[in-house]
Amino acid sequence: MIINTYDVIIIGSGMGGLGAGLALQTHNPNLKTIILEQHSIPGGFVTGFKRKGIYFDAGAEGIIYAEENQALSQTLQKLGVDQEFIKIDPLEVLYYPDKEITIHAKPEKFLDELIKHFPDSESELRSYFEIMEKMTEELWYYGPTDYTNSLWTLLKFFFRAKTIRKHFLKSFQKYLDKKISNVKLHPILSFYNLWLGLPPKDVMAPIGVVVGGNPFLKGNFYPRGGMLSYAMNLASYYNKKGGEIRYSAKVEQIVVVDKTAVGVKLTSGEEIRAKLIISNADLKQTYLKLLGKKIISKKDYTKMVLLEPSISGFGVFLGVDMDLTNFPSHLTIFNDYEEIIAPVLEGNFTLNGVAMRIPSKIDDSLKSDKGTGIVMLAIAPYDWKNKWQVTLDGDRAADYMKLKEEYAEQMIKIAERAIPGLSENIIVKEIATPITFERYSLNDGGGWYGPQKGQRRSSYKYPLDNLILTGANVDSTGVPTAFISGVKTAEKIIRKRKL
């Protein structure tokens, strides 16, 4: 049954959906737009939850480009959104069997830290940091700002960005091999490539260098109140500007008439019509489920079936009766200096690197007299042990529960290398597998970053008339990039449709 009609329907309240909705309503508060969200809260992977009064972030752990005059803060200001961010410092403490290395928020301080631990590599490190700063500034000043892949835009960029152009054809791994002789430094300098979900051998050198340096060159930030509070704040501004969000509203199908998208059908049976539909949903889901084989071309169907999801993860959310004031907010424990992403992409899961996050250490407002929340994360494959022993009908039965408990205990033991006594002081324990991340995000394979990097995605932005795709699934990964993608999508619609 058709109940409502709108100017624009937005599928999904992740960062791309919220960005698009906010930009549309800011431009014209009289527009009738609605965001349909299958979950009970907004944000996608920018989210969190409470258990027994203790707060946990459940996805994103930091946000870049949030300092004054940087891309995200400028975009929020343009949209009239007031949001406080806290600079994370130190950014991370890396626990190796033989060293404890702090990634400071100031590059010169981090460089001094590395030289202290690797004095024989001082000359190489200074050269590496110098080139890294040049690449970052070239991308900052000359890089595309509209997320277009047009040939003219790329040619202009390469002409200006001399340092990036020089190293463009190298892989990040080959660049590291050439510039840094001590291989123990490689995983440290490529630590933030975890945000790409690819090993250094599969990343272009300039991208690996810039992504690896962005947090301490440009800052990594945490939204006051936590990740869920940030998403709720964006949703609140969208509502205030006249937009509507409906939660627990799962889209089952995009309704198509004469090769034109005209509306959506919800799992409840309700049909909603609109002049335009924006999908911020998972790319594969949009094509294969919401549109389906009968609507898309055979070529697109084949490509979507073969599209690989990014890495997912395994998480343990512990509430403990402990004072963790003296511990850093971000710390990661490694068993050795081996690269950890490639084995996961090959389907292996060994807990070789465990990241720990303590939200209340960054933001005092998240402290609770009930206990302290710790988020523990490790990258993990979706297909591990036959999709984590989930039955063919999707039932998470006894074998699944046993497997995730087994790995949760292993993760806690590893975490106790840095914070002794965790297992004796547990108040709350929640466990998430790739199956969990898939259920809450609807991302294929529970992928943390949408489709795996290196696969062409932008050509899928416009599958049909009146349907446009946005967000991390078609542009690039990361909280600010997904949000700005939504804003740019809205701006393009405003220009072309004159809304």
C-alpha positions as CSV (number, residue, x, y, z in Angstrom):
1,M,0.0,0.0,0.0
2,I,1.3,3.5,-0.9
3,I,0.9,5.8,2.1
4,N,3.4,8.7,1.6
5,T,5.2,10.5,-1.2
6,Y,8.4,12.5,-0.8
7,D,10.7,14.6,-2.8
8,V,13.7,12.4,-1.8
9,I,14.0,9.0,-0.1
10,I,17.4,8.2,1.4
11,I,18.1,4.6,2.2
12,G,20.3,4.3,5.3
13,S,21.3,6.7,8.0
14,G,25.1,6.1,7.8
15,M,27.4,9.0,7.3
16,G,26.6,9.3,3.6
17,G,22.9,9.2,4.2
18,L,23.0,11.8,7.0
19,G,25.3,14.0,4.9
20,A,23.0,13.9,1.9
21,G,19.9,14.6,4.0
22,L,21.5,17.5,5.9
23,A,22.7,19.2,2.8
24,L,19.3,18.9,1.0
25,Q,17.4,20.2,4.0
26,T,19.9,23.0,4.6
27,H,19.5,24.1,1.0
28,N,15.7,24.0,1.1
29,P,13.9,23.4,4.4
30,N,10.7,23.0,2.5
31,L,11.9,19.8,0.9
32,K,10.1,16.7,2.0
33,T,12.9,14.1,2.5
34,I,12.9,10.9,4.6
35,I,15.8,8.7,5.7
36,L,14.8,5.0,6.1
37,E,17.0,3.2,8.6
38,Q,16.6,-0.5,9.4
39,H,18.3,-0.2,12.8
40,S,16.8,1.6,15.9
41,I,19.5,4.2,15.9
42,P,21.4,6.3,13.2
43,G,25.0,6.2,12.2
44,G,25.9,2.9,10.5
45,F,29.3,2.1,11.8
46,V,29.5,5.4,13.6
47,T,27.6,4.1,16.6
48,G,27.8,2.9,20.2
49,F,25.8,1.3,23.0
50,K,25.5,1.1,26.7
51,R,25.3,-2.0,28.9
52,K,24.7,-1.7,32.7
53,G,25.4,2.0,32.4
54,I,28.8,1.6,30.7
55,Y,29.4,3.1,27.2
56,F,31.1,1.4,24.3
57,D,31.8,2.5,20.7
58,A,30.8,-0.2,18.3
59,G,32.5,0.8,15.1
60,A,34.5,3.9,14.3
61,E,37.3,4.8,16.7
62,G,38.4,8.2,15.5
63,I,37.6,10.8,13.0
64,I,40.2,12.7,10.8
65,Y,39.9,16.1,9.2
66,A,37.9,17.4,12.2
67,E,40.2,20.2,13.2
68,E,39.3,23.8,12.4
69,N,39.8,24.6,8.7
70,Q,39.9,21.0,7.8
71,A,37.4,19.3,5.4
72,L,35.0,17.8,7.9
73,S,34.8,20.7,10.2
74,Q,34.3,23.1,7.3
75,T,31.5,21.0,5.9
76,L,29.8,20.8,9.3
77,Q,30.1,24.5,9.7
78,K,28.6,25.1,6.3
79,L,25.7,22.9,7.3
80,G,25.2,24.8,10.6
81,V,26.1,21.7,12.7
82,D,27.7,22.5,16.1
83,Q,29.9,19.5,17.1
84,E,32.8,19.4,19.6
85,F,35.8,17.2,18.9
86,I,38.6,16.1,21.2
87,K,42.1,15.6,19.8
88,I,43.4,12.1,20.6
89,D,46.9,12.3,22.1
90,P,48.7,10.0,22.2
91,L,47.2,8.5,19.1
92,E,48.3,4.9,19.9
93,V,50.6,2.9,22.0
94,L,52.0,-0.2,20.2
95,Y,52.9,-3.1,22.4
96,Y,55.5,-5.4,20.7
97,P,57.3,-8.3,22.5
98,D,60.5,-6.2,22.8
99,K,59.2,-2.6,22.6
100,E,56.5,-0.2,23.6
101,I,56.2,2.5,21.0
102,T,54.0,5.6,21.4
103,I,52.5,7.3,18.3
104,H,52.4,10.9,19.4
105,A,50.0,13.4,17.9
106,K,52.9,15.7,16.9
107,P,55.0,14.3,14.0
108,E,58.3,15.6,15.4
109,K,57.6,13.9,18.7
110,F,56.7,10.7,17.0
111,L,59.8,10.9,14.9
112,D,61.9,11.3,18.1
113,E,60.2,8.2,19.6
114,L,61.1,6.1,16.6
115,I,64.7,7.3,16.6
116,K,64.9,6.5,20.3
117,H,63.9,2.9,19.5
118,F,65.7,2.6,16.2
119,P,68.8,4.8,16.4
120,D,70.5,3.1,13.5
121,S,67.6,4.2,11.2
122,E,67.7,7.9,12.1
123,S,68.7,9.1,8.6
124,E,66.2,6.9,6.8
125,L,63.4,7.9,9.2
126,R,64.1,11.6,8.8
127,S,64.1,11.3,5.0
128,Y,60.8,9.2,5.2
129,F,59.1,11.8,7.3
130,E,60.2,14.6,5.0
131,I,58.8,12.9,1.9
132,M,55.7,12.0,3.8
133,E,55.0,15.6,4.7
134,K,55.6,16.7,1.1
135,M,53.1,14.0,-0.2
136,T,50.5,15.0,2.4
137,E,50.8,18.7,1.6
138,E,50.5,18.0,-2.1
139,L,47.4,16.0,-1.6
140,W,46.1,18.6,0.8
141,Y,46.6,21.5,-1.5
142,Y,46.2,20.0,-5.0
143,G,44.1,16.9,-4.4
144,P,40.6,16.6,-5.9
145,T,37.9,17.9,-3.5
146,D,34.8,16.7,-5.4
147,Y,35.6,12.9,-5.4
148,T,35.6,12.9,-9.2
149,N,37.6,10.5,-11.3
150,S,37.6,12.7,-14.3
151,L,40.7,12.6,-16.5
152,W,41.1,16.4,-16.4
153,T,41.0,16.5,-12.6
154,L,43.6,13.7,-12.3
155,L,45.9,15.2,-14.9
156,K,45.9,18.6,-13.1
157,F,46.6,16.9,-9.8
158,F,49.5,14.8,-11.2
159,F,51.1,17.8,-12.9
160,R,51.2,19.7,-9.6
161,A,51.9,16.9,-7.2
162,K,55.5,16.2,-8.1
163,T,56.4,14.0,-5.1
164,I,53.3,11.9,-5.5
165,R,53.9,11.5,-9.2
166,K,57.4,10.3,-8.7
167,H,56.3,7.4,-6.5
168,F,52.9,6.7,-7.9
169,L,53.7,3.4,-9.7
170,K,55.3,1.8,-6.7
171,S,53.5,-0.3,-4.1
172,F,53.7,0.9,-0.5
173,Q,55.6,-2.3,0.4
174,K,58.2,-1.7,-2.3
175,Y,58.5,1.9,-1.2
176,L,59.1,0.8,2.4
177,D,61.6,-1.8,1.3
178,K,63.6,0.9,-0.5
179,K,63.4,3.6,2.1
180,I,63.5,1.7,5.4
181,S,66.0,-1.1,5.8
182,N,64.9,-2.2,9.3
183,V,61.8,-4.3,8.6
184,K,60.6,-3.9,12.2
185,L,59.7,-0.3,11.2
186,H,57.5,-1.4,8.4
187,P,54.4,-2.4,10.4
188,I,54.8,0.7,12.5
189,L,54.9,3.1,9.6
190,S,52.0,1.2,7.9
191,F,49.9,0.9,11.0
192,Y,47.1,3.1,9.8
193,N,46.8,1.2,6.6
194,L,44.5,-1.0,8.7
195,W,42.0,1.7,7.8
196,L,42.3,0.7,4.2
197,G,41.9,-3.0,4.9
198,L,44.7,-4.0,2.6
199,P,48.3,-5.0,3.1
200,P,51.1,-2.6,2.0
201,K,51.8,-4.7,-1.1
202,D,48.3,-3.9,-2.5
203,V,48.4,-0.2,-1.8
204,M,49.9,2.5,-4.0
205,A,52.9,4.1,-2.3
206,P,51.5,7.7,-2.0
207,I,48.2,6.4,-0.6
208,G,50.0,4.2,2.0
209,V,52.4,7.0,3.0
210,V,49.7,9.7,3.3
211,V,47.2,7.5,5.1
212,G,49.9,6.3,7.5
213,G,50.9,9.9,8.3
214,N,47.5,11.7,8.4
215,P,46.7,11.0,12.1
216,F,49.8,12.7,13.4
217,L,50.2,15.2,10.6
218,K,46.6,16.4,10.6
219,G,45.2,14.9,13.8
220,N,42.7,12.2,14.8
221,F,39.7,13.3,16.8
222,Y,36.9,11.9,19.0
223,P,33.4,13.4,19.1
224,R,32.4,14.7,22.5
225,G,29.9,12.3,23.9
226,G,31.0,9.3,21.9
227,M,30.4,8.0,18.3
228,L,26.7,7.4,18.9
229,S,26.2,10.9,20.3
230,Y,27.8,12.3,17.1
231,A,25.5,10.3,14.9
232,M,22.5,11.4,17.0
233,N,23.6,15.0,16.8
234,L,23.7,14.9,13.0
235,A,20.3,13.2,12.9
236,S,18.9,15.9,15.3
237,Y,20.1,18.7,13.0
238,Y,18.6,16.9,10.1
239,N,15.2,16.7,11.9
240,K,15.4,20.4,12.9
241,K,15.9,21.3,9.3
242,G,12.7,19.6,8.4
243,G,13.9,16.1,7.5
244,E,12.3,12.9,8.7
245,I,14.0,9.7,9.9
246,R,12.1,6.5,10.3
247,Y,13.8,3.8,12.3
248,S,13.2,0.0,12.1
249,A,12.2,0.7,8.5
250,K,14.0,-1.9,6.4
251,V,13.9,-1.4,2.7
252,E,13.1,-4.6,0.8
253,Q,13.0,-3.4,-2.7
254,I,13.5,-0.3,-4.9
255,V,10.4,0.0,-7.0
256,V,11.2,0.5,-10.7
257,V,8.8,1.5,-13.5
258,D,10.0,1.8,-17.1
259,K,13.7,1.7,-16.0
260,T,13.1,4.6,-13.5
261,A,13.2,4.3,-9.7
262,V,9.9,5.6,-8.4
263,G,9.9,4.5,-4.7
264,V,10.7,1.8,-2.2
265,K,8.9,-1.1,-0.6
266,L,9.5,-1.9,3.1
267,T,9.6,-5.3,4.7
268,S,6.3,-4.3,6.4
269,G,4.7,-4.1,3.0
270,E,4.4,-0.3,2.9
271,E,5.4,1.4,-0.3
272,I,6.7,4.9,-0.3
273,R,7.1,7.0,-3.5
274,A,9.6,9.8,-4.3
275,K,10.9,11.9,-7.1
276,L,14.4,10.8,-6.3
277,I,16.0,8.0,-4.4
278,I,19.5,8.1,-2.8
279,S,20.9,4.8,-1.6
280,N,23.6,4.8,1.1
281,A,23.1,1.1,1.6
282,D,25.8,-1.5,0.9
283,L,26.6,-1.5,-2.9
284,K,26.1,-5.2,-3.4
285,Q,22.8,-5.2,-1.4
286,T,21.5,-2.2,-3.5
287,Y,22.2,-4.0,-6.8
288,L,21.5,-7.6,-6.0
289,K,18.7,-7.3,-3.4
290,L,17.0,-4.0,-3.6
291,L,17.1,-3.9,-7.4
292,G,17.7,-7.5,-8.3
293,K,18.6,-9.6,-11.3
294,K,15.6,-8.7,-13.3
295,I,16.4,-5.0,-13.2
296,I,20.2,-4.7,-13.5
297,S,22.2,-5.8,-16.6
298,K,23.8,-9.2,-16.8
299,K,27.2,-7.4,-16.8
300,D,26.5,-5.5,-13.6
301,Y,25.0,-8.6,-12.0
302,T,28.2,-10.6,-12.7
303,K,30.4,-7.8,-11.4
304,M,28.4,-7.5,-8.2
305,V,28.5,-11.2,-7.6
306,L,32.3,-11.1,-7.9
307,L,32.7,-7.9,-5.8
308,E,34.7,-8.7,-2.7
309,P,33.8,-7.1,0.7
310,S,36.5,-5.5,2.8
311,I,37.8,-7.1,5.9
312,S,35.5,-7.4,8.9
313,G,36.4,-8.0,12.5
314,F,36.0,-9.7,15.8
315,G,35.2,-7.6,18.9
316,V,34.9,-8.0,22.6
317,F,33.3,-5.2,24.6
318,L,34.3,-5.5,28.3
319,G,32.9,-3.5,31.2
320,V,35.4,-3.9,34.1
321,D,35.5,-2.8,37.7
322,M,38.9,-1.2,37.3
323,D,40.4,2.2,37.3
324,L,42.2,2.6,34.0
325,T,43.2,6.2,34.3
326,N,46.9,5.4,33.8
327,F,46.4,3.6,30.5
328,P,46.2,5.2,27.1
329,S,42.9,5.5,25.3
330,H,44.3,3.7,22.2
331,L,46.6,0.7,22.4
332,T,47.4,-2.2,20.2
333,I,49.2,-5.5,21.1
334,F,51.1,-7.4,18.6
335,N,52.6,-10.9,18.8
336,D,55.4,-10.0,16.4
337,Y,56.3,-7.6,13.6
338,E,54.6,-9.7,10.8
339,E,52.1,-8.1,8.5
340,I,48.6,-8.9,9.8
341,I,46.2,-8.0,7.0
342,A,47.2,-10.4,4.3
343,P,46.6,-13.6,6.3
344,V,43.1,-12.4,7.1
345,L,42.3,-11.8,3.4
346,E,43.5,-15.4,2.8
347,G,40.9,-16.6,5.3
348,N,43.0,-17.1,8.4
349,F,42.3,-15.8,11.9
350,T,45.1,-15.8,14.5
351,L,44.6,-12.7,16.8
352,N,48.1,-11.5,15.9
353,G,47.0,-7.9,16.6
354,V,44.5,-6.8,19.2
355,A,43.4,-3.1,19.4
356,M,42.0,-1.8,22.7
357,R,40.0,1.4,23.0
358,I,38.9,3.1,26.3
359,P,36.4,5.8,25.4
360,S,36.1,7.3,28.9
361,K,39.9,8.0,28.8
362,I,39.4,10.4,25.9
363,D,36.1,11.9,27.1
364,D,35.4,12.4,30.8
365,S,31.7,12.7,30.1
366,L,31.7,8.9,29.3
367,K,33.0,7.9,32.8
368,S,30.6,5.8,34.8
369,D,30.5,4.8,38.5
370,K,29.3,1.4,37.2
371,G,32.7,0.6,35.6
372,T,35.0,1.3,32.7
373,G,34.3,0.2,29.1
374,I,37.0,-1.3,26.9
375,V,36.5,-2.1,23.2
376,M,38.8,-4.8,21.9
377,L,39.0,-5.4,18.2
378,A,40.9,-7.6,15.7
379,I,40.5,-7.9,12.0
380,A,38.8,-11.2,11.0
381,P,37.5,-13.0,7.9
382,Y,33.8,-13.5,7.4
383,D,34.2,-17.1,6.1
384,W,36.2,-18.3,9.0
385,K,35.2,-21.9,9.9
386,N,32.2,-22.0,7.6
387,K,31.0,-18.5,8.5
388,W,31.7,-18.9,12.2
389,Q,29.7,-22.1,12.5
390,V,26.4,-20.4,11.6
391,T,24.0,-23.0,10.3
392,L,22.8,-23.0,6.7
393,D,19.5,-21.4,7.7
394,G,21.4,-18.5,9.5
395,D,20.8,-19.8,13.0
396,R,23.6,-18.8,15.4
397,A,23.4,-22.0,17.4
398,A,25.6,-23.7,20.1
399,D,28.7,-24.1,17.8
400,Y,28.7,-20.4,16.9
401,M,28.4,-19.4,20.6
402,K,31.2,-21.8,21.6
403,L,33.5,-20.5,18.9
404,K,33.1,-16.8,19.7
405,E,33.5,-17.4,23.4
406,E,36.7,-19.3,22.7
407,Y,38.2,-16.5,20.8
408,A,36.9,-13.9,23.2
409,E,38.9,-15.6,26.0
410,Q,42.0,-15.7,23.8
411,M,41.5,-11.9,23.1
412,I,41.2,-11.1,26.8
413,K,44.3,-13.1,27.6
414,I,46.2,-11.1,25.0
415,A,44.8,-7.8,26.4
416,E,46.1,-8.7,29.8
417,R,49.6,-8.3,28.6
418,A,49.0,-4.6,28.7
419,I,46.2,-4.4,31.4
420,P,46.7,-7.2,33.9
421,G,43.6,-8.4,35.8
422,L,40.9,-7.8,33.2
423,S,39.5,-11.4,33.4
424,E,39.0,-11.1,37.2
425,N,37.1,-7.8,37.1
426,I,34.5,-8.3,34.3
427,I,31.1,-6.8,34.8
428,V,29.9,-6.8,31.2
429,K,31.0,-8.9,28.2
430,E,29.5,-8.6,24.7
431,I,31.1,-10.3,21.7
432,A,30.8,-9.4,18.0
433,T,31.8,-11.5,15.0
434,P,31.7,-10.6,11.3
435,I,28.2,-12.1,11.4
436,T,27.2,-9.5,14.0
437,F,28.6,-6.6,12.0
438,E,26.7,-7.9,9.0
439,R,23.5,-8.1,10.9
440,Y,23.6,-4.6,12.2
441,S,25.1,-2.8,9.2
442,L,23.7,-5.0,6.3
443,N,27.2,-4.7,4.7
444,D,28.2,-7.6,2.6
445,G,30.4,-10.0,4.7
446,G,30.2,-7.6,7.6
447,G,32.8,-5.4,5.8
448,W,34.1,-2.6,7.9
449,Y,35.0,-0.5,4.8
450,G,32.4,-1.4,2.2
451,P,33.8,-3.2,-0.8
452,Q,37.4,-4.1,-0.7
453,K,39.7,-1.3,-2.0
454,G,41.2,-1.6,-5.4
455,Q,37.9,-2.5,-7.1
456,R,36.2,0.1,-9.3
457,R,33.1,1.4,-7.6
458,S,32.3,5.0,-8.8
459,S,30.9,3.8,-12.1
460,Y,28.0,2.2,-10.1
461,K,26.7,5.6,-8.7
462,Y,23.9,5.9,-11.3
463,P,22.3,2.5,-11.9
464,L,18.9,3.9,-13.0
465,D,17.1,7.2,-13.7
466,N,16.1,8.8,-10.4
467,L,18.5,6.6,-8.4
468,I,21.9,7.7,-7.2
469,L,24.3,6.0,-4.8
470,T,26.4,7.7,-2.2
471,G,28.8,7.1,0.7
472,A,31.7,4.8,1.5
473,N,30.4,2.1,-0.8
474,V,30.9,4.2,-4.0
475,D,33.5,6.8,-3.0
476,S,36.0,5.9,-0.4
477,T,36.2,4.7,3.2
478,G,36.3,6.7,6.4
479,V,33.9,8.7,8.5
480,P,34.6,12.2,6.9
481,T,34.9,10.9,3.4
482,A,31.5,9.1,3.6
483,F,29.8,12.1,5.1
484,I,31.3,14.5,2.5
485,S,30.3,12.1,-0.2
486,G,26.7,12.4,0.9
487,V,27.0,16.2,0.9
488,K,28.6,16.3,-2.6
489,T,25.8,14.0,-3.8
490,A,23.2,16.4,-2.5
491,E,24.9,19.4,-4.0
492,K,25.0,17.7,-7.4
493,I,21.3,16.9,-7.1
494,I,20.6,20.5,-6.2
495,R,22.5,21.8,-9.2
496,K,20.9,19.4,-11.7
497,R,17.4,19.2,-10.3
498,K,17.2,22.8,-9.0
499,L,15.5,21.7,-5.8
